[in-house]
Amino acid sequence: MITPQLYFLSILCNGLSGYILFAEVGAEIEKGVRFSINNPTFHLVLGILSAATGVLKLLSPSMGIPILGDLIPAAAGVIAGLLLIFGIYRREISADSTSTESPATLDRLGGSLLRFRKTIGLGLLGVALLHFLFPQAIFL
């Protein structure tokens, strides 16, 4: 059985990550606002939480299958977490770097994934909605 906490965290993290990736909320943070969805610290915390929830959902048993868990929401959570964390990493590196070095393999892989951030964000929103509507589906 899916623990209710992991189920709730999966839907919440996938939905928020999908909204951030799809909406491209990259506008300036208003001064005086204590909480903003554009805050890089919020992106980092959400990325770590999404990836950790995805890994835990892979390990939690679901409907008698011992290791598989909820495959699609778990994989979506891990991908969302990695994209959010890599987006912060890339933003920090590009702000600090003035050299013209060749991009590393991780930088090229992350850059190619970030090109599809709107599509991945829309997919995450769909996965969160379907996982909310059909909680007992084996692969969803």
N, C-alpha and C positions, 0 to 999 in steps of 0.2 A: 504494500500500500504506500502511496505517496504521502510523505509527511506534509501536513498543511503548511508548515513554515516554508519548506522548499518550493511548494506549489505557488504560494503567494509571492515569494521572492523571485521566482522565475518569471511570472507574469509581469511583475512590477519592473524588474530589471530589463527584460526584453522590450517592454512597452516604452520605458523612458529612453533606453538606448536607441530604439528605432526612431523615436521622435527626434532625438538629438541628431542622429545621422541623416534622417530624411529632411528635416526642416533647415539644416545648415545654419544653426543659430550661431553665427560668428560675429555678431554686431558688438560694438563696444559695450562694456559693462558700465552701467550708470553709476556715478559717484553717489555714495550715501546708501546704496542698496546693500543690505547685508547678505542676501541670498539671491543668486542668479543662476539660471540654468546654463549660462555661458561661462561660468567660472571654471577655469582649468582644474582646480582642486576637486570640484564636483565631478568633472569628467573622469579624473583619476580614480576617485573613490567608487564611482559607478562602474568603471571598467574593471577594477579589481573585484568588486562585489559580483558583477555579471559573470566573470570568468570563474570565480570560486563557486558560485551557484551552479553554473553549468557542469563543472567537474563533479560536484556533489550529487547532482541529479543523474549523472551517468552512473554513479556508484550505488545509488539507492534502488532497491528492487521495486519492480512495478508489475503487478498482475501475475506473479509467479515466475517471472523471468529474473534470475538472480542478479545478473550484472548489468544487463542492458539499460534498464531504467527508461526514461523518456528521451529518446534519441534526438529528435528534431529540436525541441526546446533547449536541450542541453548543449547541442552543437551550436545552436544560434546564440546562446549565452556566451559560450567560449569565444566565438567569432566576434561578437559585439564587444566583449571585454578587451580582446586584443586590438580591435580597431580603435576603440576609445583611448587606450593606453598608447598605442602607436601614434595617434593623432597628436597627443600631448608631446611625445618624444620628438616627433618631426617638427612641431612648432618651436620647441625649445632649441633644437639643433639648428634650424634655419635662422633663428633670431641671433644665435651666438656665432654661427659659422660665417666666415668671410673668405674661406679658402675655396679653391675650385677643384677639390679632390674628387676622384671617381666615387660614385655612390656604392655603398656596400650592398651585399645581397639582401640583407634584411631591409634596407632602405628601399631597394627596388621592389621587393615583394610587397611591402607595406604601401608603397606609392601606387602600385597597380591595384591593390585592394581599395585604397582610398578613392580611386577614380570611380568606383562603383558604389560609393557610400550611400547615395540616394536609393539605389535599387536594394541594397542590403538593408537599409533602414526601413523601407516599405515592407520587405520580407519579414523583418523582425516584428513590425506592427501586426502583420498578418498572423505570424506564429503566436504572438501573445494573445490575439483575439481568439484564434482557433483553440489554443490551449485553455483559455478561460471557458469557452463554450463546450468543449468536449474533454473534460478532465480525465476520463477513464480510457481514452484511446491509447493503445499500446505504444505506437510510435509518435504520438503527438502529445 
